Amino acid sequence: MLASRMPTSTVEDYVKAIYLLAQESPTGEATVARLAASLGVTKGTVTAMVRKLREAGLAEAERYGGITLRPKGERLAIDMLRRHRLVEVFLV
């Protein structure tokens, strides 16, 4: 579904948020609650998007467990962070 085309800005936002939350977490995982709070959406919205990310091969999630990025999702998150940092440097 998502894997066959360019990721949307929403997908990029979720992947980036999962990456950053996992970096902060001692378990290396993001949670639905923290992801919802970080993005300002409901837990149900996060659950639906995480399902789409799993189907696209970008993330893994256990029912009632943590959310982690697969290598493809992690590459997308790192590429986004690099792009954002380059834009920030250019603008400053």
N, C-alpha and C positions, 0 to 999 in steps of 0.2 A: 504494500500500500504506500507507505511513505518512502520506502527504500528506492522506488523506481524514479523518483523525481527529487528536485531540490527541496531541502527542508524549509518549512515555513518559519516565519519569525517566532511563532508560538512554540514550535518544536525546538528551535534554537534556544529560546528562553528556558524551557524546561530542562534541556540537556545541560545548559550552563549552570542552572540552579542546582541540579542534581550533583554535578561535578563539584561545585563550591561547597555544598552542604556535606558531601562525602569527605572532602578534604578536612573539614572542621570536626567531623565526628570521629570518636575513638574507634568505632567499629568499621569505619570506612564506608558507611552506607547513609543514604538519606532516608527520611521517613515521610510518609504521606502528610502527617501533621505539620512537620517543619517545612516541607515543600509548599504546602497550601499557604502557610503563614508568610513564607518568603515571597511568593508570587501574588498574594492577595486574592486567592481564589478558594473555593470550597474543597473539602476533601473528596467529594464526589467527582468534581471536575478533574482533580489530580488523578484519581483512580482511572477515569476514562482515558486520560492522556497517557498514563503509564501503560495501559493496555495497548494503545496504538504504538508507543515506543517499543514495547516488547515485540509486537508483530513486525515492526520495521527492522528488528535486530539491533536496536540502539541501546536497550536497557534490559535488565533482568530484575524481577521482583517476585518475592515470595508472598503468598497470601498472609496478611497480617505481619509481614516482615519488612526488611529494609529494601531499598532500591539502589541498585548499582548500575553503572554504565558498562556495556560491552565494549570491546576495543574500538569498534566503529563509532559508537557514541562518544567515547572518550576523545577520539581524534577530532570529532566535530566540535566538542566543547573546547578543546585546546586551541583549535584553529580560530574559533570565535573569540576566545580571550585574547589571542595574539592580535587579531584584527582590531578589536576594541582598544587595546593598548596602543597600537600604532596610530589609530585615529586620535586618541587622547594626546599623544606626543606631538602629532602634527598640529593639533588645535592649540596646544600650549606653546 
